[in-house]
Amino acid sequence: VFLGGAVALALVPYAGGAIGAGAALAIEGTLVGFANIVMITVFQRWAPPALLGRVTGLLMVCSFGVFPVSAAAAALVVQRFGPAPFFPVAGAFLAAAILVALGQRRWRQLGTPDAQPMVTSVPQPQSAG
């Protein structure tokens, strides 16, 4: 689903005008939004209950917390080269990240019955006394 979103994003400047670009962006937003929901659900089902908050927080920072950095990088690309090259470059970066993840067995197994958390328990703090 993420790869479909990457393709839709890369096709925005070639979609034949504002209506086509809007349709490509709507498709991209729908696919990536759906994939984000699935990914969050898979991580929450995969994580041990004692680590659920930490895993969810880390996932939120990794996926949504880097938005300001991403927006700043996009602004630099658009300012230097214009908006047309931004979309294929952004789609290529998204696709590359997905393909690298899919190249790792641990990611491919995430959400399957074979997936095992890296940590199964959290050490309890020692009492001070």
All heavy atoms as an XYZ file, in Angstrom:
917
protein
N       0.840     -1.188      0.000
C       0.000      0.000      0.000
C       0.885      1.252      0.000
O       0.595      2.210     -0.711
C      -0.971     -0.022      1.209
C      -1.773      1.252      1.295
C      -1.907     -1.197      1.128
N       1.952      1.215      0.813
C       2.871      2.352      0.820
C       3.506      2.552     -0.558
O       3.701      3.682     -1.000
C       3.980      2.171      1.854
C       3.632      2.642      3.242
C       3.723      1.781      4.309
C       3.249      3.941      3.479
C       3.430      2.200      5.601
C       2.951      4.383      4.751
C       3.040      3.510      5.810
N       3.842      1.464     -1.237
C       4.436      1.588     -2.575
C       3.452      2.209     -3.556
O       3.847      3.014     -4.407
C       4.909      0.228     -3.081
C       6.202     -0.285     -2.471
C       6.494     -1.703     -2.953
C       7.356      0.636     -2.787
N       2.189      1.877     -3.462
C       1.168      2.515     -4.298
C       1.092      4.005     -4.034
O       0.956      4.813     -4.962
N       1.184      4.385     -2.771
C       1.210      5.805     -2.424
C       2.434      6.511     -2.982
O       2.353      7.647     -3.450
N       3.572      5.826     -2.960
C       4.808      6.409     -3.514
C       4.672      6.634     -5.012
O       5.085      7.677     -5.531
C       5.992      5.494     -3.211
N       4.078      5.680     -5.705
C       3.872      5.817     -7.152
C       2.913      6.970     -7.442
O       3.166      7.804     -8.325
C       3.365      4.497     -7.771
C       2.908      4.694     -9.210
C       4.442      3.431     -7.692
N       1.816      7.055     -6.704
C       0.851      8.145     -6.902
C       1.510      9.497     -6.655
O       1.291     10.454     -7.406
C      -0.360      7.953     -5.986
N       2.346      9.584     -5.636
C       3.047     10.829     -5.341
C       3.997     11.208     -6.479
O       4.052     12.356     -6.899
C       3.818     10.702     -4.026
C       4.550     11.943     -3.530
C       3.566     13.066     -3.237
C       5.361     11.611     -2.295
N       4.719     10.224     -6.993
C       5.677     10.497     -8.065
C       4.981     10.939     -9.349
O       5.572     11.667    -10.153
C       6.515      9.248     -8.329
N       3.730     10.552     -9.546
C       3.017     10.875    -10.780
C       2.307     12.231    -10.756
O       1.750     12.639    -11.779
C       2.001      9.771    -11.092
C       2.603      8.418    -11.451
C       1.502      7.390    -11.651
C       3.478      8.526    -12.679
N       2.322     12.933     -9.642
C       1.588     14.199     -9.523
C       1.909     15.179    -10.652
O       0.995     15.712    -11.289
C       1.802     14.838     -8.134
C       1.316     16.282     -8.089
C       1.098     14.013     -7.069
N       3.180     15.473    -10.977
C       3.415     16.471    -12.016
C       3.050     15.997    -13.431
O       2.973     16.801    -14.347
C       4.909     16.765    -11.936
C       5.503     15.789    -11.018
C       4.410     15.043    -10.346
N       2.817     14.720    -13.593
C       2.526     14.161    -14.909
C       1.057     13.773    -15.061
O       0.694     13.087    -16.010
C       3.412     12.933    -15.157
C       4.850     13.207    -14.821
C       5.435     12.658    -13.688
C       5.620     14.061    -15.607
C       6.752     12.926    -13.361
C       6.941     14.334    -15.287
C       7.496     13.767    -14.163
O       8.795     14.053    -13.828
N       0.218     14.208    -14.124
C      -1.178     13.775    -14.090
C      -2.095     14.624    -14.960
O      -3.307     14.439    -14.928
C      -1.683     13.762    -12.647
N      -1.561     15.567    -15.708
C      -2.372     16.322    -16.665
C      -3.112     17.513    -16.111
O      -4.237     17.773    -16.518
N      -2.534     18.235    -15.203
C      -3.172     19.442    -14.688
C      -3.629     19.308    -13.251
O      -3.355     18.323    -12.571
N      -4.375     20.336    -12.836
C      -4.777     20.428    -11.432
C      -5.707     19.294    -11.009
O      -5.566     18.752     -9.913
C      -5.433     21.775    -11.164
N      -6.638     18.923    -11.870
C      -7.580     17.864    -11.491
C      -6.847     16.525    -11.370
O      -7.051     15.774    -10.410
C      -8.744     17.785    -12.493
C      -9.583     19.054    -12.374
C      -9.592     16.540    -12.252
C     -10.683     19.178    -13.388
N      -5.997     16.218    -12.324
C      -5.228     14.973    -12.258
C      -4.281     14.958    -11.076
O      -4.135     13.933    -10.401
N      -3.622     16.109    -10.811
C      -2.713     16.195     -9.665
C      -3.487     16.022     -8.359
O      -3.034     15.331     -7.443
C      -1.967     17.518     -9.672
N      -4.666     16.627     -8.298
C      -5.503     16.465     -7.106
C      -5.925     15.019     -6.908
O      -5.941     14.519     -5.785
N      -6.261     14.347     -8.005
C      -6.646     12.935     -7.913
C      -5.462     12.090     -7.450
O      -5.618     11.204     -6.593
C      -7.169     12.442     -9.256
N      -4.266     12.357     -8.013
C      -3.075     11.600     -7.600
C      -2.773     11.829     -6.125
O      -2.436     10.887     -5.396
C      -1.870     11.994     -8.462
N      -2.902     13.079     -5.678
C      -2.663     13.371     -4.260
C      -3.723     12.742     -3.364
O      -3.419     12.288     -2.258
C      -2.589     14.877     -4.033
C      -1.327     15.549     -4.565
C      -1.444     17.068     -4.475
C      -0.102     15.059     -3.806
N      -4.969     12.693     -3.837
C      -6.029     12.035     -3.054
C      -5.747     10.543     -2.931
O      -5.925      9.956     -1.857
C      -7.391     12.283     -3.698
N      -5.304      9.935     -4.019
C      -4.958      8.508     -3.982
C      -3.779      8.284     -3.035
O      -3.806      7.376     -2.199
C      -4.640      7.995     -5.397
C      -5.918      7.983     -6.232
C      -3.994      6.618     -5.357
C      -5.684      7.786     -7.717
N      -2.765      9.122     -3.153
C      -1.589      8.999     -2.282
C      -1.979      9.160     -0.819
O      -1.585      8.368      0.028
C      -0.530     10.039     -2.674
C       0.780      9.883     -1.958
C       0.887     10.662     -0.659
O       0.101     11.597     -0.438
O       1.773     10.334      0.144
N      -2.762     10.164     -0.515
C      -3.181     10.395      0.865
C      -4.008      9.255      1.430
O      -3.841      8.846      2.580
N      -4.902      8.713      0.613
C      -5.727      7.594      1.047
C      -4.876      6.358      1.317
O      -5.025      5.699      2.357
C      -6.801      7.280     -0.011
O      -7.614      8.447     -0.203
C      -7.666      6.105      0.412
N      -3.976      6.044      0.374
C      -3.140      4.854      0.540
C      -2.191      4.974      1.728
O      -2.071      4.051      2.535
C      -2.356      4.577     -0.746
C      -3.189      4.133     -1.946
C      -2.321      4.015     -3.194
C      -3.913      2.840     -1.663
N      -1.521      6.106      1.849
C      -0.570      6.279      2.953
C      -1.317      6.370      4.288
O      -0.852      5.827      5.296
C       0.344      7.492      2.705
C       1.173      7.831      3.925
C       1.255      7.216      1.512
N      -2.469      7.023      4.305
C      -3.260      7.075      5.532
C      -3.695      5.690      5.984
O      -3.577      5.338      7.168
N      -4.179      4.892      5.052
C      -4.566      3.516      5.367
C      -3.360      2.715      5.854
O      -3.440      1.986      6.848
C      -5.191      2.843      4.140
C      -5.486      1.391      4.334
C      -6.561      0.988      5.111
C      -4.674      0.423      3.764
C      -6.829     -0.365      5.297
C      -4.932     -0.922      3.945
C      -6.011     -1.315      4.716
N      -2.238      2.844      5.155
C      -1.028      2.109      5.538
C      -0.546      2.522      6.928
O      -0.080      1.683      7.701
C       0.076      2.311      4.502
N      -0.654      3.807      7.260
C      -0.262      4.258      8.600
C      -1.132      3.618      9.673
O      -0.633      3.191     10.718
C      -0.339      5.783      8.704
C       0.846      6.468      8.095
O       1.936      5.919      8.026
N       0.642      7.677      7.625
N      -2.421      3.540      9.421
C      -3.323      2.906     10.391
C      -2.962      1.435     10.570
O      -2.883      0.931     11.696
C      -4.790      3.065      9.952
C      -5.201      4.528     10.060
C      -5.715      2.182     10.775
C      -6.510      4.858      9.397
N      -2.727      0.744      9.470
C      -2.365     -0.670      9.545
C      -1.039     -0.839     10.285
O      -0.894     -1.715     11.142
C      -2.306     -1.303      8.139
C      -1.700     -2.693      8.187
C      -3.697     -1.336      7.528
N      -0.049      0.011      9.964
C       1.264     -0.101     10.590
C       1.174      0.140     12.103
O       1.763     -0.609     12.890
C       2.244      0.892      9.956
C       3.649      0.786     10.504
S       4.448     -0.800     10.240
C       4.712     -0.745      8.494
N       0.439      1.133     12.513
C       0.285      1.406     13.948
C      -0.394      0.222     14.634
O       0.027     -0.212     15.717
C      -0.499      2.711     14.169
C       0.352      3.910     13.729
C      -0.925      2.868     15.626
C      -0.414      5.207     13.612
N      -1.434     -0.327     14.013
C      -2.137     -1.476     14.585
C      -1.215     -2.685     14.704
O      -1.198     -3.373     15.734
C      -3.366     -1.826     13.730
O      -4.217     -0.679     13.661
C      -4.129     -2.999     14.309
N      -0.436     -2.953     13.666
C       0.483     -4.093     13.690
C       1.510     -3.916     14.806
O       1.781     -4.848     15.567
C       1.172     -4.272     12.319
C       2.357     -5.217     12.411
C       0.171     -4.774     11.294
N       2.078     -2.727     14.922
C       3.062     -2.488     15.986
C       2.430     -2.655     17.359
O       3.042     -3.214     18.262
C       3.670     -1.085     15.862
C       4.936     -1.058     15.081
C       4.926     -0.823     13.718
C       6.159     -1.259     15.697
C       6.088     -0.795     12.990
C       7.338     -1.232     14.986
C       7.303     -1.006     13.620
N       1.213     -2.172     17.550
C       0.572     -2.285     18.857
C       0.217     -3.728     19.194
O       0.230     -4.108     20.356
C      -0.660     -1.387     18.920
C      -0.277      0.077     18.980
C      -1.465      0.996     19.050
O      -2.576      0.633     18.683
N      -1.239      2.207     19.508
N      -0.088     -4.530     18.201
C      -0.369     -5.949     18.458
C       0.908     -6.737     18.668
O       0.920     -7.754     19.343
C      -1.168     -6.539     17.297
C      -2.564     -5.929     17.232
C      -3.386     -6.583     16.216
N      -3.573     -7.972     16.644
C      -4.384     -8.811     16.081
N      -5.102     -8.428     15.072
N      -4.483    -10.055     16.500
N       2.009     -6.282     18.083
C       3.295     -6.972     18.154
C       4.025     -6.698     19.467
O       4.672     -7.570     20.019
C       4.146     -6.530     16.962
C       5.592     -6.879     17.022
C       6.159     -8.078     16.682
C       6.669     -6.036     17.417
N       7.523     -8.015     16.847
C       7.853     -6.767     17.296
C       6.733     -4.715     17.863
C       9.095     -6.237     17.608
C       7.968     -4.181     18.174
C       9.133     -4.952     18.045
N       3.922     -5.483     19.984
C       4.693     -5.070     21.157
C       4.179     -5.750     22.432
O       2.978     -5.932     22.604
C       4.599     -3.553     21.332
N       5.104     -6.103     23.307
C       4.679     -6.625     24.613
C       3.892     -5.540     25.363
O       4.192     -4.346     25.230
C       5.999     -6.918     25.331
C       7.036     -6.960     24.267
C       6.556     -6.088     23.164
N       2.886     -5.923     26.142
C       2.061     -4.929     26.828
C       2.856     -3.927     27.664
O       2.521     -2.743     27.702
C       1.145     -5.777     27.717
C       1.061     -7.088     27.003
C       2.410     -7.289     26.370
N       3.934     -4.378     28.303
C       4.721     -3.474     29.142
C       5.474     -2.422     28.322
O       5.879     -1.394     28.856
C       5.718     -4.277     29.982
N       5.647     -2.668     27.039
C       6.385     -1.733     26.184
C       5.488     -1.001     25.199
O       5.983     -0.241     24.369
C       7.473     -2.481     25.399
C       8.598     -3.071     26.219
C       9.538     -3.870     25.336
C       9.353     -1.978     26.938
N       4.198     -1.202     25.277
C       3.283     -0.654     24.286
C       3.373      0.867     24.180
O       3.438      1.416     23.079
C       1.848     -1.074     24.608
C       0.792     -0.696     23.590
C       1.133     -1.263     22.223
C      -0.563     -1.206     24.040
N       3.413      1.546     25.287
C       3.515      3.014     25.257
C       4.812      3.483     24.640
O       4.832      4.429     23.852
N       5.906      2.831     24.991
C       7.205      3.221     24.440
C       7.280      2.957     22.941
O       7.783      3.776     22.180
C       8.321      2.471     25.153
C       8.455      2.879     26.598
C       9.478      2.049     27.304
N       9.495      2.399     28.718
C      10.033      1.661     29.645
N      10.619      0.524     29.325
N      10.005      2.049     30.898
N       6.799      1.803     22.526
C       6.823      1.462     21.098
C       5.934      2.422     20.314
O       6.319      2.922     19.253
C       6.392     -0.004     20.885
C       6.135     -0.299     19.417
C       7.437     -0.952     21.441
N       4.746      2.716     20.839
C       3.845      3.632     20.152
C       4.445      5.033     20.082
O       4.382      5.685     19.039
C       2.474      3.665     20.850
O       1.943      2.341     20.873
C       1.509      4.578     20.126
N       5.051      5.483     21.160
C       5.703      6.791     21.150
C       6.836      6.860     20.142
O       6.969      7.844     19.394
N       7.654      5.820     20.094
C       8.751      5.772     19.132
C       8.229      5.765     17.699
O       8.745      6.479     16.835
C       9.618      4.542     19.388
C      10.823      4.369     18.481
C      11.805      5.535     18.663
C      11.514      3.052     18.775
N       7.181      5.003     17.450
C       6.588      4.959     16.120
C       6.044      6.327     15.720
O       6.228      6.777     14.585
C       5.483      3.901     16.075
C       4.769      3.712     14.753
C       5.749      3.249     13.669
C       3.638      2.719     14.897
N       5.396      7.009     16.642
C       4.847      8.333     16.344
C       5.968      9.331     16.024
O       5.855     10.114     15.081
C       4.021      8.866     17.519
C       2.748      8.112     17.769
S       1.583      8.268     16.422
C       1.540      6.587     15.882
N       7.033      9.300     16.796
C       8.158     10.204     16.539
C       8.794      9.890     15.188
O       9.082     10.792     14.398
C       9.204     10.133     17.670
C      10.491     10.828     17.270
C       8.655     10.769     18.932
N       8.994      8.605     14.911
C       9.642      8.212     13.655
C       8.780      8.520     12.443
O       9.306      8.874     11.393
C       9.981      6.726     13.678
S      11.288      6.332     14.841
N       7.480      8.374     12.555
C       6.639      8.561     11.378
C       6.103      9.982     11.239
O       6.070     10.517     10.132
C       5.484      7.563     11.381
O       4.696      7.724     12.534
N       5.712     10.601     12.322
C       5.109     11.926     12.226
C       6.003     13.028     12.791
O       5.886     14.178     12.395
C       3.756     11.948     12.953
C       2.779     10.957     12.402
C       2.351      9.885     13.155
C       2.312     11.076     11.108
C       1.453      8.963     12.650
C       1.414     10.155     10.588
C       0.983      9.102     11.364
N       6.883     12.694     13.709
C       7.728     13.696     14.348
C       8.798     14.281     13.454
O       9.334     15.343     13.732
N       9.120     13.580     12.373
C      10.145     14.091     11.463
C       9.546     15.003     10.396
O      10.267     15.488      9.525
C      10.932     12.937     10.797
C      11.704     12.147     11.829
C      10.030     12.045      9.995
N       8.253     15.269     10.472
C       7.604     16.103      9.461
C       8.271     17.467      9.296
O       8.467     17.908      8.159
C       6.116     16.272      9.757
C       5.443     17.196      8.790
C       5.142     16.773      7.504
C       5.141     18.501      9.142
C       4.546     17.623      6.598
C       4.551     19.362      8.242
C       4.245     18.925      6.966
N       8.618     18.184     10.380
C       9.259     19.492     10.169
C      10.571     19.399      9.373
O      10.847     20.251      8.530
C       9.513     20.011     11.594
C       8.511     19.304     12.432
C       8.340     17.948     11.806
N      11.349     18.374      9.617
C      12.600     18.186      8.870
C      12.273     17.900      7.403
O      12.898     18.447      6.486
C      13.445     17.048      9.484
C      14.678     16.763      8.651
C      13.813     17.397     10.916
N      11.284     17.057      7.184
C      10.862     16.726      5.829
C      10.347     17.964      5.095
O      10.667     18.178      3.918
C       9.771     15.661      5.885
O       9.229     15.430      4.624
N       9.552     18.777      5.763
C       9.023     19.988      5.135
C      10.141     20.970      4.803
O      10.121     21.613      3.746
C       7.993     20.639      6.055
N      11.123     21.083      5.683
C      12.254     21.979      5.407
C      13.066     21.481      4.209
O      13.457     22.269      3.338
C      13.145     22.093      6.645
N      13.302     20.182      4.138
C      14.030     19.615      2.993
C      13.237     19.813      1.705
O      13.805     20.159      0.660
C      14.322     18.134      3.228
N      11.922     19.611      1.767
C      11.081     19.825      0.586
C      11.130     21.273      0.137
O      11.200     21.559     -1.059
C       9.643     19.408      0.893
N      11.105     22.190      1.093
C      11.173     23.613      0.745
C      12.479     23.949      0.028
O      12.478     24.716     -0.938
C      11.022     24.470      2.003
N      13.578     23.363      0.476
C      14.865     23.602     -0.187
C      14.863     23.072     -1.617
O      15.341     23.744     -2.538
C      16.004     22.977      0.613
C      16.303     23.614      1.963
C      17.348     22.791      2.717
C      16.788     25.048      1.775
N      14.323     21.883     -1.815
C      14.268     21.293     -3.162
C      13.377     22.131     -4.066
O      13.745     22.459     -5.201
C      13.771     19.828     -3.099
C      13.480     19.290     -4.490
C      14.795     18.957     -2.395
N      12.194     22.495     -3.582
C      11.247     23.264     -4.392
C      11.802     24.652     -4.704
O      11.665     25.144     -5.834
C       9.873     23.344     -3.694
C       8.959     24.336     -4.385
C       9.232     21.964     -3.658
N      12.444     25.286     -3.737
C      13.015     26.611     -3.973
C      14.120     26.556     -5.031
O      14.226     27.426     -5.871
C      13.567     27.196     -2.675
C      14.120     28.590     -2.828
C      14.657     29.129     -1.523
O      15.034     28.386     -0.627
N      14.690     30.450     -1.400
N      14.916     25.518     -4.987
C      16.059     25.414     -5.910
C      15.662     24.916     -7.294
O      16.153     25.406     -8.299
C      17.093     24.482     -5.296
C      18.218     24.135     -6.202
C      19.507     24.625     -5.683
N      20.555     24.135     -6.553
C      21.599     24.846     -6.861
N      21.746     26.021     -6.344
N      22.504     24.366     -7.653
N      14.757     23.913     -7.364
C      14.469     23.254     -8.635
C      13.031     23.422     -9.121
O      12.696     22.962    -10.200
C      14.767     21.752     -8.531
C      16.191     21.456     -8.156
C      16.511     21.014     -6.885
C      17.219     21.629     -9.077
C      17.821     20.735     -6.534
C      18.523     21.358     -8.741
C      18.837     20.912     -7.460
N      12.156     24.000     -8.292
C      10.750     24.124     -8.657
C       9.953     22.941     -8.127
O      10.515     21.954     -7.677
N       8.630     23.015     -8.221
C       7.803     21.963     -7.624
C       7.755     20.658     -8.416
O       7.562     19.606     -7.836
C       6.415     22.597     -7.551
C       6.427     23.669     -8.585
C       7.841     24.153     -8.690
N       7.932     20.707     -9.732
C       7.767     19.492    -10.549
C       8.724     18.364    -10.148
O       8.292     17.224    -10.014
C       7.889     19.819    -12.029
N      10.018     18.613     -9.945
C      10.896     17.493     -9.582
C      10.691     16.981     -8.155
O      11.088     15.860     -7.841
C      12.312     18.046     -9.727
C      12.200     19.423    -10.208
C      10.760     19.808    -10.220
N      10.071     17.788     -7.309
C       9.904     17.371     -5.917
C       9.115     16.072     -5.809
O       9.472     15.176     -5.043
C       9.212     18.469     -5.101
C       8.701     17.974     -3.784
C       9.569     17.755     -2.728
C       7.366     17.678     -3.611
C       9.111     17.261     -1.518
C       6.900     17.186     -2.408
C       7.769     16.986     -1.364
N       8.030     15.945     -6.546
C       7.132     14.800     -6.393
C       7.784     13.483     -6.788
O       7.704     12.510     -6.028
C       5.821     15.054     -7.143
C       5.033     16.180     -6.537
C       5.093     17.455     -7.066
C       4.246     15.964     -5.420
C       4.379     18.497     -6.494
C       3.529     16.996     -4.837
C       3.596     18.267     -5.382
N       8.445     13.387     -7.947
C       9.124     12.113     -8.249
C      10.254     11.799     -7.270
O      10.460     10.633     -6.916
C       9.673     12.307     -9.663
C       8.951     13.466    -10.226
C       8.473     14.294     -9.081
N      10.965     12.826     -6.815
C      12.051     12.594     -5.854
C      11.478     12.094     -4.527
O      11.972     11.123     -3.946
C      12.904     13.869     -5.663
C      13.851     13.733     -4.487
C      13.663     14.190     -6.936
N      10.408     12.730     -4.055
C       9.778     12.293     -2.803
C       9.222     10.878     -2.942
O       9.376     10.054     -2.037
C       8.669     13.259     -2.408
N       8.589     10.571     -4.072
C       8.082      9.224     -4.306
C       9.205      8.204     -4.339
O       9.071      7.100     -3.810
N      10.336      8.582     -4.950
C      11.483      7.667     -5.016
C      12.061      7.406     -3.628
O      12.408      6.263     -3.302
C      12.555      8.236     -5.941
N      12.176      8.453     -2.803
C      12.682      8.261     -1.437
C      11.748      7.368     -0.630
O      12.199      6.480      0.099
C      12.875      9.597     -0.719
C      14.209     10.231     -0.954
C      14.322     11.357     -1.744
C      15.358      9.702     -0.392
C      15.549     11.947     -1.973
C      16.592     10.268     -0.607
C      16.692     11.400     -1.405
N      10.450      7.582     -0.762
C       9.481      6.758     -0.043
C       9.566      5.304     -0.514
O       9.628      4.378      0.301
C       8.069      7.313     -0.246
C       6.919      6.578      0.439
C       7.133      6.498      1.945
C       5.599      7.263      0.129
N       9.613      5.104     -1.817
C       9.711      3.745     -2.357
C      11.016      3.074     -1.931
O      11.023      1.894     -1.584
C       9.595      3.775     -3.881
N      12.118      3.826     -1.936
C      13.412      3.251     -1.540
C      13.371      2.793     -0.078
O      13.847      1.704      0.252
C      14.531      4.263     -1.760
N      12.802      3.616      0.793
C      12.710      3.242      2.209
C      11.867      1.983      2.384
O      12.215      1.086      3.166
C      12.121      4.400      3.015
N      10.772      1.895      1.651
C       9.901      0.722      1.746
C      10.612     -0.523      1.232
O      10.556     -1.594      1.844
C       8.597      0.969      0.978
C       7.816      2.096      1.639
C       7.753     -0.293      0.889
C       6.779      2.713      0.747
N      11.292     -0.391      0.106
C      11.986     -1.540     -0.476
C      13.135     -2.020      0.411
O      13.367     -3.226      0.528
C      12.466     -1.214     -1.883
C      11.335     -1.027     -2.903
C      11.882     -0.521     -4.223
C      10.548     -2.311     -3.080
N      13.840     -1.090      1.049
C      14.903     -1.485      1.988
C      14.287     -2.256      3.154
O      14.799     -3.295      3.566
C      15.698     -0.260      2.480
C      16.557     -0.598      3.682
C      16.559      0.294      1.353
N      13.167     -1.764      3.674
C      12.503     -2.461      4.779
C      12.027     -3.847      4.338
O      12.195     -4.828      5.066
C      11.325     -1.637      5.296
N      11.464     -3.936      3.151
C      10.975     -5.226      2.670
C      12.109     -6.198      2.375
O      11.886     -7.404      2.300
C      10.119     -5.037      1.415
C       8.756     -4.398      1.654
C       8.058     -4.149      0.324
C       7.899     -5.247      2.572
N      13.307     -5.690      2.241
C      14.470     -6.547      2.042
C      14.935     -7.227      3.324
O      15.822     -8.076      3.297
N      14.340     -6.883      4.452
C      14.715     -7.456      5.741
C      13.608     -8.412      6.210
O      12.445     -8.026      6.289
C      14.910     -6.352      6.762
C      15.987     -5.368      6.351
C      16.063     -4.194      7.301
O      15.734     -4.305      8.467
N      16.495     -3.061      6.788
N      13.996     -9.623      6.510
C      13.026    -10.643      6.917
C      12.211    -10.188      8.122
O      11.018    -10.438      8.204
C      13.732    -11.950      7.236
C      12.727    -13.038      7.600
C      13.323    -14.394      7.916
N      14.586    -14.659      7.288
C      15.647    -15.137      7.932
N      15.572    -15.392      9.223
N      16.766    -15.372      7.303
N      12.831     -9.538      9.080
C      12.125     -9.102     10.292
C      10.949     -8.181      9.947
O       9.885     -8.258     10.545
C      13.102     -8.409     11.225
C      12.576     -8.245     12.613
C      13.773     -7.984     13.530
N      13.411     -8.118     14.895
C      13.401     -9.245     15.581
N      13.713    -10.361     14.999
N      13.059     -9.266     16.839
N      11.122     -7.283      8.970
C      10.026     -6.401      8.549
C       8.962     -7.171      7.782
O       7.777     -6.921      7.938
C      10.556     -5.255      7.675
C      11.005     -4.091      8.469
C      12.283     -3.704      8.703
C      10.178     -3.144      9.152
N      12.306     -2.594      9.495
C      11.025     -2.220      9.776
C       8.798     -2.999      9.290
C      10.549     -1.158     10.530
C       8.319     -1.933     10.045
C       9.192     -1.036     10.652
N       9.393     -8.090      6.929
C       8.415     -8.868      6.163
C       7.560     -9.724      7.084
O       6.399     -9.981      6.788
C       9.123     -9.753      5.132
C       9.685     -9.004      3.954
C      10.119     -9.933      2.843
N      10.971    -11.016      3.276
C      12.299    -10.969      3.324
N      12.931     -9.877      2.951
N      13.005    -12.017      3.727
N       8.103    -10.176      8.204
C       7.364    -11.028      9.134
C       6.513    -10.232     10.120
O       5.661    -10.810     10.778
C       8.330    -11.914      9.912
C       8.959    -12.992      9.081
C       9.925    -13.834      9.895
O      10.393    -13.428     10.948
N      10.230    -15.017      9.380
N       6.736     -8.921     10.211
C       5.979     -8.109     11.164
C       4.488     -8.230     10.867
O       4.051     -8.059      9.741
C       6.413     -6.642     11.090
C       5.844     -5.735     12.161
C       6.349     -6.168     13.534
C       6.228     -4.297     11.897
N       3.724     -8.556     11.872
C       2.289     -8.706     11.714
C       1.848    -10.116     11.377
O       0.660    -10.386     11.268
N       2.810    -11.025     11.213
C       2.477    -12.425     10.946
C       2.586    -13.210     12.250
O       3.186    -12.737     13.213
C       3.436    -13.032      9.902
O       4.747    -13.119     10.472
C       3.463    -12.211      8.631
N       2.051    -14.413     12.287
C       2.174    -15.223     13.508
C       3.629    -15.535     13.873
O       3.925    -15.815     15.026
C       1.416    -16.509     13.165
C       0.475    -16.125     12.082
C       1.161    -15.041     11.310
N       4.552    -15.483     12.901
C       5.965    -15.758     13.175
C       6.704    -14.591     13.811
O       7.822    -14.751     14.281
C       6.690    -16.132     11.875
C       6.127    -17.395     11.254
O       5.577    -18.227     12.002
O       6.235    -17.530     10.032
N       6.100    -13.392     13.792
C       6.791    -12.201     14.301
C       6.961    -12.293     15.813
O       6.019    -12.574     16.542
C       6.007    -10.947     13.946
N       8.171    -12.067     16.259
C       8.480    -12.083     17.690
C       9.048    -10.733     18.089
O       9.912    -10.193     17.401
C       9.511    -13.169     18.002
C       9.020    -14.575     17.714
C       7.867    -14.952     18.625
O       7.864    -14.652     19.803
N       6.870    -15.605     18.059
N       8.594    -10.161     19.204
C       9.184     -8.914     19.675
C      10.650     -9.117     20.032
O      11.059    -10.212     20.429
C       8.381     -8.564     20.927
C       7.197     -9.455     20.918
C       7.515    -10.625     20.042
N      11.439     -8.065     19.882
C      12.857     -8.151     20.243
C      13.018     -8.289     21.751
O      13.919     -8.935     22.231
C      13.597     -6.912     19.755
C      13.790     -6.866     18.274
S      14.911     -5.545     17.905
C      14.070     -4.769     16.577
N      12.130     -7.667     22.506
C      12.172     -7.705     23.969
C      10.827     -8.249     24.436
O       9.786     -7.777     24.016
C      12.398     -6.285     24.541
C      12.376     -6.314     26.046
C      13.692     -5.703     24.022
N      10.848     -9.229     25.293
C       9.589     -9.814     25.757
C       9.191     -9.365     27.153
O       8.071     -9.562     27.560
C       9.668    -11.350     25.729
O      10.773    -11.773     26.518
C       9.810    -11.850     24.307
N      10.123     -8.771     27.883
C       9.777     -8.276     29.215
C      10.601     -7.041     29.519
O      11.635     -6.796     28.913
C      10.024     -9.347     30.272
O      11.397     -9.646     30.348
N      10.109     -6.272     30.462
C      10.781     -5.040     30.871
C      11.309     -5.254     32.270
O      10.573     -5.683     33.175
C       9.796     -3.856     30.865
C      10.477     -2.596     31.325
C       9.196     -3.688     29.495
N      12.618     -4.986     32.505
C      13.131     -5.130     33.879
C      12.437     -4.143     34.808
O      12.183     -3.006     34.443
C      14.624     -4.814     33.741
C      14.867     -4.409     32.333
C      13.604     -4.561     31.566
N      12.134     -4.606     35.994
C      11.482     -3.765     36.984
C      12.542     -2.979     37.754
O      13.603     -3.507     38.081
C      10.638     -4.611     37.945
C       9.544     -5.378     37.247
C       8.563     -4.470     36.530
O       8.182     -3.439     37.056
N       8.194     -4.837     35.315
N      12.259     -1.692     38.063
C      13.248     -0.910     38.812
C      13.420     -1.440     40.226
O      12.490     -1.983     40.831
C      12.634      0.500     38.824
C      11.209      0.339     38.436
C      11.063     -0.962     37.718
N      14.622     -1.326     40.730
C      14.935     -1.744     42.085
C      14.399     -0.708     43.070
O      14.459      0.483     42.822
C      16.454     -1.855     42.272
C      17.108     -2.856     41.352
C      16.807     -4.289     41.770
O      16.584     -4.555     42.939
N      16.783     -5.188     40.804
N      13.864     -1.179     44.177
C      13.387     -0.232     45.196
C      14.595      0.330     45.949
O      15.609     -0.328     46.136
C      12.426     -0.917     46.158
O      13.099     -1.979     46.820
N      14.482      1.562     46.360
C      15.584      2.261     47.025
C      15.500      2.055     48.533
O      15.323      2.978     49.293
C      15.560      3.736     46.682
N      15.664      0.904     49.005
C      15.562      0.788     50.443
C      15.958     -0.486     50.924
O      16.213     -1.165     51.694
